[in-house]
């Protein structure tokens, strides 16, 4: 989920699903911006910043 200019990992609680849709029961607010494609790029940036903080 996007918080200001940064993205934050937010676990989701999922509900019913079919071939095309998955219900999000909790963890995402209405009108929130989120990433659902190419999220590996954001994950790589998060991991990189964590490693830099450990130095």
C-alpha positions as CSV (number, residue, x, y, z in Angstrom):
1,X,0.0,0.0,0.0
2,X,1.3,3.5,-0.8
3,X,1.8,5.8,2.2
4,X,2.8,9.3,1.0
5,X,5.7,8.8,-1.4
6,X,6.6,5.3,-0.1
7,X,5.1,1.9,-0.3
8,X,4.5,-0.2,2.7
9,X,4.0,-4.0,2.9
10,X,0.5,-4.8,4.2
11,X,-0.7,-8.3,4.7
12,X,-4.1,-9.0,3.3
13,X,-6.9,-11.2,4.6
14,X,-8.5,-12.9,1.6
15,X,-12.0,-14.2,1.3
16,X,-13.9,-15.8,-1.6
17,X,-12.4,-16.2,-5.0
18,X,-13.3,-17.4,-8.5
19,X,-11.4,-17.6,-11.8
20,X,-11.1,-13.8,-12.1
21,X,-11.5,-12.2,-8.7
22,X,-10.3,-12.5,-5.1
23,X,-12.2,-10.8,-2.3
24,X,-10.0,-8.7,0.1
25,X,-11.6,-8.9,3.5
26,X,-9.1,-6.8,5.4
27,X,-5.8,-5.0,5.0
28,X,-6.8,-2.6,2.2
29,X,-8.8,0.6,2.6
30,X,-11.2,1.9,0.0
31,X,-9.4,4.2,-2.6
32,X,-5.9,3.1,-1.4
33,X,-3.2,2.9,-4.0
34,X,-1.5,-0.5,-4.2
35,X,0.9,-2.5,-6.3
36,X,-0.3,-5.7,-8.0
37,X,2.2,-6.0,-10.9
38,X,6.0,-5.8,-11.0
39,X,6.0,-5.6,-7.2
40,X,9.4,-7.4,-7.2
41,X,11.0,-4.1,-8.1
42,X,9.6,-2.5,-4.9
43,X,10.6,-5.6,-2.9
44,X,14.1,-5.3,-4.2
45,X,14.3,-1.6,-3.2
46,X,13.0,-2.5,0.3
47,X,15.5,-5.3,0.8
48,X,18.3,-3.1,-0.5
49,X,17.5,-0.3,2.0
50,X,17.4,-2.8,4.8
51,X,20.8,-4.1,3.9
52,X,22.2,-0.5,3.7
53,X,20.7,0.2,7.2
54,X,22.5,-2.8,8.6
55,X,26.0,-1.5,7.5
